[in-house]
Structures are given as C-alpha cells and as structure tokens.
Amino acid sequence: MEGSPAAGAVNRQTIAAVIPAYQEETHVGDVVERTLQQVDHVLVVDDGSTDETAARARAAGAEVLIHDRNRGKGESIKTGLGHWLERGGFEYVIILDADGQHLPEEIARFIAAAPLGAQLLVGTRMNDIRRMPFVRKVVNRYMSSTISRVCGQEIPDTQCGFRMLHAEVIPHLLNGAERFDYETEMLIVASREGYRIGAVPISTVYLDETSSIRPIRDSIRFFKLMERYKKL
C-alpha cells in the first residue's frame, strides 16, 4: 500500500462525502450546502432522528439514507462508506460532522494533501489549541499518544472525525464498533492493514451545543478497545 495512491491532482467528481447526523436539523442544511460547494456528491446518514434532519438535508441537495433507529455514529459512517463503495467510481470519501464543527471549506486542504501518499487523512486541531478546553486538550493528547503507539505511526489528533479515505481502504473498515470508538478502531485497522495515515491542519470550532460523547462510558470503551488490540 505504501506509495499509493499515485501522485497527481484529485478530481472533485471522484470525491464523495459522508455526513453522519442525529438530531441535527439546526445545522445539517447549511453543512450540506457548503459541502456541495467543495464536492459533487454528498450523502447524509440520518441515524434515526425524530426531528427534521432528513428533510433539511434533502432540501439542501444531499442524498439521504435513514436508519430505522439510532445505531450510533460508527454505524452511520459504515452505512455511508458502504453506500459509496457499492456505487463505485469514487477515489476518495470525505467524512465530516453535521453539527458545523468541521468547516466544509477546509475539504480543500484534504484534497491538496491527498497526492502526498497517505491513504487516510485525519484532521488535526492540535496546531492551534488556544480555544480548546484544558481537560479536552489533556485527554486528546493522552488518547492520541496511546493510539499512535498502537498504530505504529504518529497521529496528532486521533479524536478528530474530519477525515478523507482512499477507496482502497474502505473494504477493511466496514466492520467493528458501532459508536464513537469506531473512529479510533478505524485508525488501528487501517494501520494494521499497512496503510499510511496523514494529518491535515484544520480550524478549531466549538459550538454551544451538548456533546454526544459521555466521558465515563466512552473512556471505558476506549480502554477496552486498547486492551483488545494490544493483545492482537
């Protein structure tokens, strides 16, 4: 896998986006519209929302798939990746959140970095941590350091969900965890399959919304995941 994909400009028509969404009627339309200014194909996976998430995503121009119940962010991402893999004809898939914390305009940074050789690109907010809450900063550094050791390569911000994957990586990532720990497992699986992971600097954006992450529950899942992969 080292050295692929081949160097060269990336055509936006060969890039698709996946936006996992749950109860995001406030922001999803705006995120979709801005994403469509960067790439031509956008899919929103509505993870069992009871609000207008699906309707507003469609109105903004996205394709929409709906889970019959809330299955978790990991399952939403896998649904989206599987959709574009089955559709075929795409070289890369972008993943970004529906809540506005990822700036669609910065997809251009991922596209620019794609020809440099990494098959999985992960956004990093660690170049500018002035606005990052102290506890989050400490936790993020600890988790990123731990996961980087398990992966055998440095990943500055393993908790960032803004990512771009080459299509050849996707078949390896359609199993695994259902919820937020899937994003960690994705990195470990890709690394163990021999793929290179690169970092793309992105902006640090925090909104006045309650996070879906639960510190105690998700910390337990993280440590269980680490123990499982350390034994493999």
C-alpha positions as CSV (number, residue, x, y, z in Angstrom):
1,M,0.0,0.0,0.0
2,E,3.0,2.3,0.6
3,G,3.2,4.9,-2.1
4,S,-0.4,4.6,-3.4
5,P,-2.5,6.4,-4.4
6,A,-0.4,7.7,-7.3
7,A,0.6,11.4,-7.1
8,G,-1.4,13.8,-9.1
9,A,-4.3,16.2,-8.9
10,V,-7.5,14.9,-7.4
11,N,-10.7,15.4,-9.4
12,R,-13.6,16.6,-7.2
13,Q,-16.0,14.5,-9.3
14,T,-14.2,11.4,-7.8
15,I,-14.8,12.5,-4.2
16,A,-17.9,11.7,-2.2
17,A,-18.8,13.0,1.3
18,V,-20.5,11.2,4.2
19,I,-22.2,13.2,6.9
20,P,-23.5,11.2,9.8
21,A,-26.3,13.0,11.5
22,Y,-28.5,12.6,14.5
23,Q,-31.0,15.3,15.6
24,E,-29.1,17.9,13.6
25,E,-31.9,19.9,11.9
26,T,-30.4,23.2,13.0
27,H,-27.1,22.8,11.1
28,V,-27.3,20.0,8.6
29,G,-28.8,22.0,5.7
30,D,-26.0,24.6,5.9
31,V,-23.3,22.0,6.2
32,V,-24.7,20.1,3.1
33,E,-24.9,23.3,1.0
34,R,-21.3,24.3,1.9
35,T,-20.0,20.7,1.3
36,L,-21.6,20.7,-2.2
37,Q,-19.5,23.7,-3.0
38,Q,-16.5,21.5,-2.5
39,V,-17.5,18.1,-3.9
40,D,-20.3,16.9,-6.2
41,H,-21.7,14.0,-4.2
42,V,-22.9,14.3,-0.6
43,L,-24.7,11.6,1.5
44,V,-26.3,12.3,4.9
45,V,-26.9,9.2,7.0
46,D,-29.7,10.1,9.4
47,D,-29.2,7.9,12.4
48,G,-32.9,7.6,13.5
49,S,-33.6,11.2,14.1
50,T,-37.0,12.3,15.2
51,D,-36.6,15.9,14.0
52,E,-36.3,17.4,10.5
53,T,-32.7,16.3,9.9
54,A,-33.5,14.1,6.9
55,A,-35.9,16.7,5.3
56,R,-33.5,19.6,5.6
57,A,-30.6,17.5,4.3
58,R,-32.6,16.6,1.2
59,A,-33.8,20.2,0.7
60,A,-30.1,21.3,0.7
61,G,-29.3,18.8,-2.0
62,A,-27.9,15.7,-0.3
63,E,-28.8,12.1,-0.8
64,V,-30.2,10.8,2.4
65,L,-30.2,7.3,4.0
66,I,-32.2,6.8,7.2
67,H,-31.6,4.3,9.9
68,D,-34.8,2.9,11.4
69,R,-33.4,3.5,14.9
70,N,-30.4,5.2,16.5
71,R,-27.5,2.8,15.9
72,G,-24.5,5.0,16.7
73,K,-22.1,7.2,14.8
74,G,-19.9,4.3,13.8
75,E,-22.8,2.5,12.1
76,S,-23.7,5.7,10.3
77,I,-20.2,6.1,9.0
78,K,-20.1,2.5,7.8
79,T,-23.5,2.9,6.1
80,G,-22.2,5.8,4.2
81,L,-18.8,4.2,3.3
82,G,-20.6,1.1,2.1
83,H,-23.0,3.2,0.0
84,W,-20.2,4.9,-1.9
85,L,-18.2,1.7,-2.2
86,E,-21.2,-0.1,-3.8
87,R,-22.0,2.9,-6.0
88,G,-18.4,2.8,-7.3
89,G,-16.4,5.3,-9.3
90,F,-15.1,7.3,-6.3
91,E,-11.4,7.6,-5.5
92,Y,-11.9,9.3,-2.1
93,V,-14.6,9.6,0.6
94,I,-14.7,12.6,3.0
95,I,-16.3,12.2,6.4
96,L,-17.4,15.3,8.3
97,D,-19.8,16.1,11.1
98,A,-23.3,17.5,10.7
99,D,-23.1,20.0,13.6
100,G,-20.9,22.6,12.0
101,Q,-17.8,21.8,14.0
102,H,-16.0,20.9,10.7
103,L,-15.7,23.6,8.1
104,P,-16.6,22.2,4.7
105,E,-14.4,24.9,3.1
106,E,-11.4,23.1,4.6
107,I,-12.1,20.0,2.5
108,A,-9.8,21.7,0.0
109,R,-6.9,21.1,2.5
110,F,-7.6,17.3,2.4
111,I,-7.7,17.4,-1.4
112,A,-4.4,19.2,-1.6
113,A,-2.8,16.7,0.8
114,A,-4.2,13.6,-1.0
115,P,-1.4,13.2,-3.6
116,L,1.3,13.2,-0.9
117,G,0.9,9.4,-0.3
118,A,-1.3,8.8,2.8
119,Q,-4.3,6.7,2.2
120,L,-6.2,8.0,5.3
121,L,-6.1,11.7,6.2
122,V,-7.2,12.9,9.6
123,G,-7.8,16.5,10.6
124,T,-5.7,17.9,13.4
125,R,-6.7,20.8,15.7
126,M,-3.5,20.5,17.7
127,N,-1.7,23.2,15.7
128,D,-4.0,25.8,17.4
129,I,-5.2,24.7,20.8
130,R,-5.8,28.1,22.4
131,R,-9.6,27.7,22.3
132,M,-9.5,24.0,23.3
133,P,-10.8,23.4,26.9
134,F,-7.9,22.3,29.2
135,V,-9.5,18.9,30.0
136,R,-10.2,18.1,26.4
137,K,-6.6,19.2,25.5
138,V,-5.1,16.8,28.1
139,V,-7.4,13.9,27.2
140,N,-6.9,14.4,23.5
141,R,-3.1,14.4,23.8
142,Y,-3.2,11.3,26.0
143,M,-5.5,9.4,23.7
144,S,-3.6,10.4,20.6
145,S,-0.3,9.3,22.1
146,T,-1.8,6.0,23.2
147,I,-3.5,5.3,19.8
148,S,-0.4,6.3,17.9
149,R,1.7,3.7,19.7
150,V,-0.9,1.0,19.0
151,C,-1.0,2.1,15.3
152,G,2.8,2.3,15.0
153,Q,2.6,5.8,13.4
154,E,2.1,9.3,14.7
155,I,-1.4,10.6,14.5
156,P,-1.6,14.1,16.2
157,D,-5.4,14.3,16.7
158,T,-6.9,10.8,16.8
159,Q,-10.2,12.2,18.2
160,C,-10.9,14.3,15.1
161,G,-13.7,13.0,12.9
162,F,-12.9,15.1,9.9
163,R,-11.3,12.6,7.6
164,M,-10.6,11.6,4.0
165,L,-10.2,8.0,2.9
166,H,-8.9,6.4,-0.3
167,A,-11.4,4.0,-1.7
168,E,-9.0,1.1,-1.4
169,V,-9.1,1.4,2.4
170,I,-12.9,1.3,2.8
171,P,-13.4,-2.5,2.4
172,H,-11.3,-3.0,5.6
173,L,-13.4,-0.6,7.6
174,L,-17.0,-1.9,7.2
175,N,-17.0,-3.9,10.5
176,G,-16.1,-3.0,14.0
177,A,-17.5,-0.8,16.7
178,E,-20.9,0.9,16.5
179,R,-20.4,4.2,18.2
180,F,-17.7,6.8,18.8
181,D,-15.0,4.2,19.4
182,Y,-15.4,3.2,15.7
183,E,-13.4,6.3,14.7
184,T,-10.5,5.0,16.9
185,E,-10.8,1.5,15.6
186,M,-10.7,2.7,12.0
187,L,-7.2,4.1,12.6
188,I,-6.0,0.9,14.2
189,V,-7.4,-1.4,11.4
190,A,-6.1,0.8,8.6
191,S,-2.6,0.9,10.2
192,R,-2.5,-2.9,10.7
193,E,-3.5,-3.3,7.0
194,G,-0.4,-1.3,6.1
195,Y,-2.0,2.0,5.2
196,R,-0.3,5.3,5.9
197,I,-2.2,7.9,7.9
198,G,-1.5,11.6,7.4
199,A,-2.5,14.7,9.3
200,V,-4.3,17.8,7.8
201,P,-4.4,21.0,9.9
202,I,-8.0,22.3,10.4
203,S,-9.6,25.0,12.4
204,T,-10.8,24.6,16.0
205,V,-14.5,25.2,16.1
206,Y,-16.7,24.9,19.2
207,L,-20.4,25.5,19.3
208,D,-22.7,26.0,22.2
209,E,-24.2,22.5,21.9
210,T,-24.2,19.5,24.2
211,S,-21.7,16.8,23.1
212,S,-23.0,13.3,22.4
213,I,-19.8,12.0,24.0
214,R,-20.2,10.6,27.5
215,P,-16.8,10.8,29.3
216,I,-17.1,7.8,31.7
217,R,-18.9,5.5,29.3
218,D,-16.7,6.4,26.3
219,S,-13.5,6.2,28.4
220,I,-14.4,2.6,29.4
221,R,-15.0,1.7,25.7
222,F,-11.6,3.3,24.8
223,F,-9.7,1.3,27.4
224,K,-11.4,-1.9,26.4
225,L,-10.6,-1.2,22.7
226,M,-7.0,-0.6,23.5
227,E,-6.7,-3.8,25.6
228,R,-8.2,-5.8,22.8
229,Y,-5.8,-4.5,20.1
230,K,-2.7,-4.6,22.4
231,K,-3.3,-8.4,22.7
232,L,-3.5,-8.9,18.9
